[in-house]
Amino acid sequence: MAQLLQINSSLFGEHGQSTQLSQKFVERFLTVNPDTQLKVRDLANQPVPHLDAEIVMGFGATEDQKNSRQAEMTALSDQLIEEVKSADILVIGLPMYNFSLPSTLKSWFDFIARAGVTFKYTEQGPIGLLEGKKAYTNRIF
């Protein structure tokens, strides 16, 4: 059974144009692929905090070295990464605000992009460690 992860990043939640467009895509996809399991992450209702030095330091620390906030933020990062790892298909609703992506989506990317977990550095540059994912995005300008 395939797993589809839908990421909504509109500040307007379900009323945002990008969310509505993503929802239409997902509905059609599920009609054609009815055995697909759906997980929705709505960044307007479940915002991911912005990175700071304390959080980043916690990502690289051992459990006994982390303070309570670092442990909580690492657990959130682990949860978000597990959602992506479990998904075969990602659908990302992407509105554009002030000529850029929403900061909540950037925060989501920051929490799932962890060296040694979802990518690694090599002499040829960074390479991804998550394979076999198919991603769809829609952009509303």
Residue pairs with C-beta under 8 A, 6 or more apart in sequence:
1 35
1 36
1 37
2 33
2 35
2 36
2 37
2 88
2 89
3 36
3 37
3 39
3 86
3 87
3 88
3 89
4 26
4 29
4 30
4 36
4 37
4 38
4 39
4 87
4 88
4 89
4 90
4 91
5 39
5 40
5 41
5 83
5 84
5 86
5 87
5 89
5 90
5 91
6 22
6 23
6 26
6 38
6 39
6 40
6 41
6 90
6 91
6 93
7 41
7 43
7 90
7 91
7 92
7 93
7 105
7 108
8 14
8 16
8 18
8 19
8 22
8 40
8 41
8 42
8 43
8 44
8 93
9 18
9 43
9 44
9 92
9 93
9 94
9 95
9 101
9 102
9 104
9 105
9 108
10 16
10 17
10 18
10 19
10 44
10 93
10 95
10 102
11 44
11 95
11 97
11 102
11 104
12 19
12 44
13 19
13 42
13 44
13 45
14 20
14 23
14 42
16 44
16 93
16 95
16 140
17 95
17 140
18 93
18 94
18 95
18 138
18 139
18 140
19 42
19 93
21 93
21 138
21 140
22 91
22 92
22 93
22 138
25 91
25 136
25 138
26 38
26 91
29 36
29 89
29 91
30 36
30 38
36 89
39 83
39 86
39 87
41 80
41 83
41 108
43 102
43 104
43 105
43 107
43 108
44 104
47 104
47 107
48 76
48 80
48 104
48 107
48 108
48 110
48 111
49 55
49 73
49 76
49 107
50 103
50 107
50 110
51 107
51 110
51 111
54 67
54 69
54 70
55 69
55 70
55 73
57 70
58 66
58 67
58 69
58 70
58 71
58 73
58 74
59 70
59 73
59 74
59 77
59 114
61 70
63 71
66 74
73 111
76 111
77 111
77 112
77 114
80 108
80 111
80 112
81 111
81 112
81 114
81 117
81 118
84 90
84 112
84 118
84 130
84 133
85 130
87 133
88 132
88 133
88 134
89 133
89 134
89 135
89 136
90 133
90 134
90 135
90 136
91 135
91 136
91 137
92 105
92 135
92 136
92 137
92 138
93 137
93 138
94 101
94 102
94 105
94 137
94 138
94 139
94 140
95 101
95 102
95 139
95 140
96 139
96 140
96 141
112 118
113 119
115 121
117 129
118 128
118 129
118 130
119 126
119 127
119 128
119 129
120 126
120 127
120 129
